[in-house]
Each structure stands twice: as structure tokens, then as C-alpha cells.
Amino acid sequence: MQLRRLELTGFKTFVDRTELEFHPGITAIVGPNGSGKSNIFDGIRWALGETNARLLRGARMEDVIFSGSATRKPTGMASVALTLDNGSGLLPLEFSEVTVGRAVTRGGEGEYAINGVDCRLRDVQMLFLGTGLGGRSYALIGQGEVDAVLGATPVERRHWLEEAAGLARHKRQRTEAERRLDRAQAHLDRLSDVVDELAHQQDALAAQAESAAKHRAYSEELRELELALFADEARRLLGSVRRLAAQLAADREQLAAAGAKVSEAAADAAMVEAQLSSVSTAWETGQQALLTGAETLSVRAADVQAFDAQAEGLRGRMGQLNADIGRVAAEGTALAEDAALLGREAAEASRRRADLLRDLTAAEATLTAAAASAGDAQARLAQSREEAIEVARTLAQSRSDLAALRARADMLAQSVDASTQKAGTLGEAAAQLAKDHQRAQEVCDDARRSIGAADDAVAAASRALETLRQEASAAVEAVHAAELGEHRLLARVGSIEEAAALFLGFEESTREVLLAAKADPARFPGLRGAMGDLVDVPEAHRPAIAAALGERLHCLVVETPDQLEPIIEFIRERGSSRGTALALQALRPPQPPSGQESLNGDVLARATDVVEAAGALRGAVQALLGDVVIAEDLPAAWRIFATRYAGRIVTRDGTLLSPEGVVTVGGRLQGDAAPLGRQQVIAELHAAVAAAQARRHEATAQRETALGRLAAGDEAVRSAQAQRGVVAALLAEQLQRLARLDAEIARAAEEEAAHTTEIRTATETLRRLHAEIARREADLRHLEGEGHRLETQTSEMVDDVRRLEAAREAASAEVTGRRLALVQLDGTVEAIRARLSDRTTALVELDARRADLVATAGRTSAELAAIVLRRDEAQAAYDRLLEAQADTKAEVERLIAERGRLRDVLAQRQADHTAAVEAVRAAEAAVHRTELRATQAEAELAASAARLLEQYGITLEDAATRRLEGPRDEARQRLDELHAALRELGPVNLRAIDEHAAITARLDALRMHTGDLRSAGEALRQAITHINAALRVRFRETFDEVNREFSRLFERLFEGRSGNLELVQDDLGGELGLEVVAQLPGKRRRPLVALSGGERSLVAITLIFAMLQVHPSPFCIFDEVEAALDDANTKRFTDLLRDLAQKTQVLIITHNKGTMAAADILYGVTMQE
């Protein structure tokens, strides 16, 4: 482990964020005085958990915050972060890099963090215990601390040696164990007292619990018997409800049946009415049809006559159209003959043109074929030449590729042989790795099973610890609540006592007299006090008495009239508010008010009866309140007033009714500020405080018990976690080995697979290469023959090209002659076609005219046929209407007879419906009577169910399952016996059973806890004994090693002189201290305090380096420790420094040039602006 980085922000002179990187070896920090070099040392020490502001060269911890300069304002916070390389695992954290941070704000508390996670100062200090960087570290030597080593007592030097031995962590554990042992013993003592007290309470509660058990048994039997009687009554009511429900259902069925008959009769009547309505409608329809038919007959006869007239007109028009059609046909015949002649001429010209066009086409085809043949020949010639060139190029390339393939095949064959040998070696290594992996896996499986068992143990202990934490938390909360209640009561009683001491609540004049009398008791002889403080009144009547007394509540009381003079004179001198006073011996008994004989029951009490006063004060009460009576409220007071009572009447809430009828409301102090009854309140509060203190003591005892059990549970969890940690460390080590083996096996498998693949690929490639070489050789032979063939073919193609060019020119001349003849013939054909087009147009026009006449004749003929057809249809319709008219008349006569019959049937159906309605009314009356009886039964059942639920907490369904054992008379007799037995037992503490069981359970738990505490105490004593033995052995071993190293270094620094360490006993007989004894040239052996200043510094440095050599810390920091050394001793010091740097990282703050020369890295610190 080593120091990597230091970050300072707002720390002393480092106001801006400053980051320093550190490396192995010696790092020197240099700079002028006052530049802040030592602040780096302070920052590291502060981050490591230093809490002594003096060691940080300050008075308070806030002094580490930048306090400002001429150009910079002060900052509000300082922070330092120390980053350490934990690759060696020296720190008990599973991180390769650990950052410890600390921050402080002005007026606030410090904050600590490890790797960004908030923690406590104790966590930081415990992290570095045993590493050489603990609280009393010999690796952190500040300015002047070399002298502190020299001036330290032997016991203080022993602490450094313990840090070198790594005993600080163990001593901290021993201290904690001793503290826990003391707490456990204190808990045990308190528990013993509690157990004895609870045992006495258990005996006292046993008899009460027995009586309570009898009372509970009688009460339970009584309850069960009463419940059975009630349940029997409920079942009877339930049976009645069910019978009435059945009767009601039957009545409703009869009602439904009667209703169905009413509906059926109504439906029959409605059906007959519908039939009658339908017949009437049909009769009316028949009558209307007869009238409509007569009108339709006359219309049809008129239609027949009109159709006959239209047919005669159409026949005349048809004759004229036939004559026009014959004339148009003759004109068309003449035009057709002329068009036929022109068509024959045009056909002859077209035939000649077609022959000429065929000849032209043949000539053009010949020309095209000749040109194509010539072009093809030229293209074949060019292609043949290109093929010859390509064959030559391919032949050269093939010869080159064949040579390269033969060389590659030879190299690949050699590679296959080498890879085969390597694959064999890798297979043997993989088999050995697999065996190692299997053995490591077996060890891991065993460790996992052990961890599982340890996890179960930790979980069980943690669950038990969580339960104990909850119990302890509840106990702490109970103590807190008790303390809070006690504090509130104490605060209230203190407030009231303060008010009483200052006579608050009294009028100013009364208060000044009482304060003066308190300061000088002899000033007002005979003064007893104020009336409000001298009488006692029950709390319920205090508002009434305070209202009745009024200002006399503040009345000062003395014995004789002459004692009033000093009080009157005092009030006059002060000039304060008016005051009242009375002399007990001068009071006259009051006259009884008239009307007392007529007082009624509205009077709660007389005022004098509720006020308590001693001796002569009783006469004062009688004089001041003799005429006052107390009523409940103002209406009651008015009723008393109406009886002619001549005294004052006051209500409980303080409303006063005078004899004159004047009502006075409010205006009086209430609560703690009221003087009346204040002393009573103080006494009550003192009693409440005593009770609260008793509750607090009990809660505190329970808290201590719970905390003791929590400490034992915490120790059990720690033990289980420690056991698991050992097994987990073993598992982690094996898992790392297993991971390495997995990686090696995977790497070996990958290499073996790669070589196998490489061999297989190379072999396949070699096979393909040989096949490719054979193919290339055959292709080479073929290309050589193809080259010779292409040379011969090219020569022949040159002759063919010349011959085809001549044939193409002859065909071109023939095509030109044919095209000229075709143009002349096209002119003749065009003229014939124009004449033929004129004849064809005239013929088309005649054909259209003739077609129009024919179409008109056709339409006229069709119209004539339609008119004839419609006339026939009209005649047929007329005949049908005559027949339908006769049928309708017969149907109307039938409907008249049917309507009479249906009216008779409807009268019978209406009579049936009236009878059914009467039956329904009778059924509804029966249902109503049954419903009334059922409702009454259900109400009684609901009342019974409510009584069962309210008194016994059971439902009607549950009660129905209960049966009364025996006759009801016997049950009632047993009920009387149980009541008598309960009366005989008398008052019983029913809580005694639960209290006895609770005390018994608590006693068992406390006795068990007492045993746990004894076991835990014994375990702690054994642990302390073991730690002490280990401390002694380790201390002695470290002392011997440091002594040897000190002697060696002493001889080296002092050139052969001797020095050693000795253990000495102090005067108090405590732990052995460490003394340094040295023998310098020409001097006797003597202790360190007897040496000179320079000798002392060098000897102290020797002691520090000896401890660092025996127990190197991860890094060490020296702040100008060599300042007192001369050049020769500085040379020896730097030699030791280089030796030390081989084991630990060294940081040194120095002005010495020799030390700077020995450093590997120099950091310079400059003055701030």
C-alpha cells in the first residue's frame, strides 16, 4: 500500500483545490518559510483522523479552514481527500484504491467518508489501526516532535512501540471488551435486583390470580348460559319468521294466480274486442269498395273508346311511310353501281403497287443481309484478333501463377508438420490443467458449503439481534417518553412555583406587599398572606369561588387592625393600584341573607362549605362568602333568584348573579396563572412528578436489560461473521485460483482448437493447391493449342470481309431503282381513291335516310300494336271489375252477421273479468295480514340478534348452532346459583391472572437473560485473557526486534558506539516503559535525557528508523526532522532514508540541501498572493 494522491480545498493556505500526486521512493517538499509546506503534513494527519487541534498547530478545529488574506475572502469549509493504493490488501476493504475524505465547516461538525460513503471518525481511525498510521504513529513526525520523542516518558514511548507491534487494534478491542464486560456486570446487578422484586410480586399475585380464575370461570359459564337462553329464544323467533315467510309465500302465490286469471280474462276480452274491431273495419272497407268499384267501371268504358280512335289514325300514317321508303331505295341502287366500277380500278392499282413493294422489300432485305454479313465478318475478325491477344496474355499469367502455386504448396506442407507437433504438446498441458481445475473446484465446493452454514448462523444471529434491537429501541423510547413526561411535569411545577414565589396573578399592590414581606419578614408584622393563597378549594369549584371573592381574592390578611397601618402606608407610598386588606380580629359575622328558607334543589352547595380554611381564617371565609350559594348554571341561578333569596348566587363556571339581579361574567384568571388553589396544584404536581420518576426508573431498568441482551446478541453476530470471514477468505483465494485455471484452460483450448483448425485448413488448402496446379497445367496446354488455331482463323476471316463488301454495294443500287417506281404508282392510286370516296359518301347518306324512314315506320307500327293491346286490356279490366263488385257485395252481408255475434261474446268476457278482479282483492288482503305478522316477528328477531351481537359479540347464525342443555327451568336455576357465587367472591382483581402470567414470563426471560449475561461475561473474560497473553508475546517479540535494529543503526550512525533499549518499571507499578540507553565516545552508558541536544536528535531519529525497519508503515512523513543535524550527520541520515525508501514510501519536508539531493521527486511550495 502507498500514498497516491492528496487533494486539499480550503485547507489552511490551500484555498483553491490543490492536487498532489505521489510515487514510490523519496519525495521532498521544499519552499520558503511561511509558504505552507507543513500544511501538507497537517492535511495528511487531519485526513487520517487527528482530533487534537494543537497537533495541527491550531486552537480549534475551525482553524484549519482558510481564514482569508488581503486579496481573498475567508472560505466556509475545508476538505482533504487522501487516496491510497490498496493493491496489497493491507486495508480491510475490497477495493484496489481507497480514498479517505474529511471536511469541516465553520460552526458545523466534521464529515468523514471512505470511497465517497459517509462514515464515522471511529471508522477512519479503526481503518488505519495496526498499519503504522494509527493515532500514535511513529511514521508521522512533525516539526519539533523529535524533541517530543526525547521528552516523552517511558510509558509514552511504549505506546510507539505498541504501534510498531501492531497492538493498537488489539488494545482497542480489549478496551471495548472490558467496557462491554463492565456494562454486562452492571446489567447483571440490576437484573438481580429486578428478579428479587418480581419474585415477591409473583407470590402476592398468586392468590389474587386464583380468585380471578374462579371469577373468570363463573363469569364465562354465566355468559355461556345466558347466551344459550338467548340463542334458544332467537331460534324460536327464527322458526316463527320462517313459518310466516312460508305462509306469506303461499298467499303471494294465490295472489299471483288470481292476478293471472284477471290477466287471462282481460286478454280474452281484449281479443274479442280486437276481433269485433277487425270485423267492423272490414265491413267499412267493403262498403267503400262497392262505391269505388262503380266509379272504376265508368272510367274503364271511356278508356276503350279512346283507344279505338288512336288506332285508326296510326294506320293511315303507316301507308305514307311505305311509299317514301321505295323511292329512296331506287336512288341508292344507281350510286352503288358507279362506286363498284371505281373500286375495281382502285384494286388493280393496289395490286400493281403491292408487287412493286414486294420487289423493293426483297432488294432492301438483300442489301441489309449483305451489310450485316460484312459487319459480322469485320466483328468476327476483330474478336478473333482480341481473342488471340487475350490467349497470349493468359498464357503468360498462367505460367507465372503455376510457379507461385508450387512454391506456396511447399511452404504449406512444412507448416502442417509444425502445427501437428504443437497440437500434441497443447493437449498434454490441457489434460494437466483439467486435473488442477477439478481439485480446485472440490475445494471451492467444500468452502461454499461451509459458507452456507456460516451464512445460516449469521442470519440466525442477525435475526435474533434485530429482535433484540427492536426490544432495545422500544425500551429506549419508553425511557425517552418517561423522561419527556417527567420533564414536562417538572417544567410545569417549576413554572407554577415560580409564579407562586413571585406572587403572579395577584393585583399589583398585593404583589408588592407580599414581595416586600418576603424580602423583609419583619416589615409587616402579623401578615399571613393573600386570601387566594390561604384557602383550599376543590378544582371543580375554583371558578365559582374566584368569581364570588372577586377583588377580595387579593385581600391581604393580618391578625389585628393596628397591623394594617404599615400595609396601608406602604401602598400609599408606592402609589400603585388600589389594594384590600382585612384584620381577622376586626371581622363581624355576616347577617344571614333573607330567603334562605325558600332555597330549592338548584343549590349545589354553600360557598363556605366548599372552602377549607384553618383557625381564624374560617371566620374570614364566613365573612366574605357567607351569603354565596353555588348553582349549576345561569338558568338554575335565576330560579334561585326567583325564590327571593337575598344573597349572591354564583355558577360553577364563574358567572355571578348579585341580589340586585346584576350578572357578572368572565374576567378571572384560570389555570396555572390563577392564585386560587395554586398550592394544591403544586402538591398534586409534585405527586405526579414522583410517579413519573418511578415510571422512568422502571423504564430505565428495562432499557438497561434490553441493552445488555443487545450487547450479547451483537457479540454473537460478530463471532458468526468472523467465522464466515475466515471461510470466505479461503473461498476467495480458491475462486481466484479457479478463475486463473479457467482462463488457462480456455486459453489452452483456444490454442489447441486454433492449431487443429489451422492443420485442417492447411491440409485442405494443400489438397486444393495440388488440384489447382494440375488444372493449371492442363489449361496451359490447352491455351498453347488455342493460340495456334486463332492465328489460322484470323487469316481466313480477312478474305471473307473483302468479298462481302462487294456484294453489299450491288444490292444498294437495286434498292434505289425500285423506290423511284413506287413513288409514281402511289400518285395514280391516290386519284382513284378520291373519286371513290365521293360516291361512298353519297351512298351512305341515302342509306341513312332510308334507315330513318324504316325506323319511323317501325315505331308507328309498334305504337299501333300497343294501342290495340291497351284497348284489349281495358276491356278485360272492365269485365273483371263487374265480377269483383258482385263478390264485395256478398262479403259485406256476411260481415254484418259476424259483428252481431262478436258483440254477444264480448259481454260474457267482461263479466268474467269483473269476477277475477274481486278474487284478486281478497288475495291482496290476505297477503297484507300475513306481511304484518311477519314484520312483527322479524322485528323481534332483529332485536334479539342485536342483543346477541352487542352483549356477546356473535351473529344470529352462530347462535342458531348453540343448544340449551336441559330444560329451560334448570338453566334459569343454574343462572341464579352463578350470580350468588359471584356475589360471594366479592371484588376481584381480574387483571391478576394476566399480571401473574406476565410477571412469571418476565421472570423467566430475565433469568434466561441473566444466564446469557453470565455466559457473555465469561466469554469476554476469556477473550480479554487471550488478548492480554497475545499482547505480551507480541510486545516482547517486537521489543527484541526493535532493540536489535536500534543497536545496529546506532552503531552505524555513531561509528561503532553502542546503544540499546530497556524496559523500565514506573513508580506506580503500571505497564513497563521504554527507556533508551546510549554509550557515546568517552562517556558512560546513560539514558536519553542525559545526552546533548544534537546527540538526542540523532538518537531519537535512530529509534524512529528502527521501528520503521521492523514494522514499515505504507508511507511516512517527516517535517524538518533533520534540522538540528550537521552535514556529516545529514549524510548518515540520508543514507538511512534511502534504505528506508526500499521498504516504504517517504515524504519529507525540508530546507536541507543534502536531503533535497537524496530525494527522487521535489515539490515546491510558493507563497500565496
Helices and strands as residue ranges (DSSP letters): E 2-9, E 18-21, E 26-30, H 37-47, G 53-56, G 61-64, E 77-85, E 97-105, E 111-114, E 117-119, H 121-128, E 140-141, H 145-151, H 154-164, H 168-501, H 508-519, E 529-530, H 531-534, G 539-541, H 542-549, G 550-554, E 556-558, G 561-563, H 564-574, E 581-583, G 584-586, G 596-598, E 603-606, H 607-610, H 617-625, E 628-631, H 634-642, E 648-651, E 656-657, E 663-664, G 671-673, H 678-952, H 956-960, H 968-985, H 992-1053, E 1058-1065, E 1072-1079, E 1086-1087, G 1088-1090, H 1093-1110, E 1115-1119, H 1127-1141, E 1145-1149, H 1153-1158, E 1161-1164
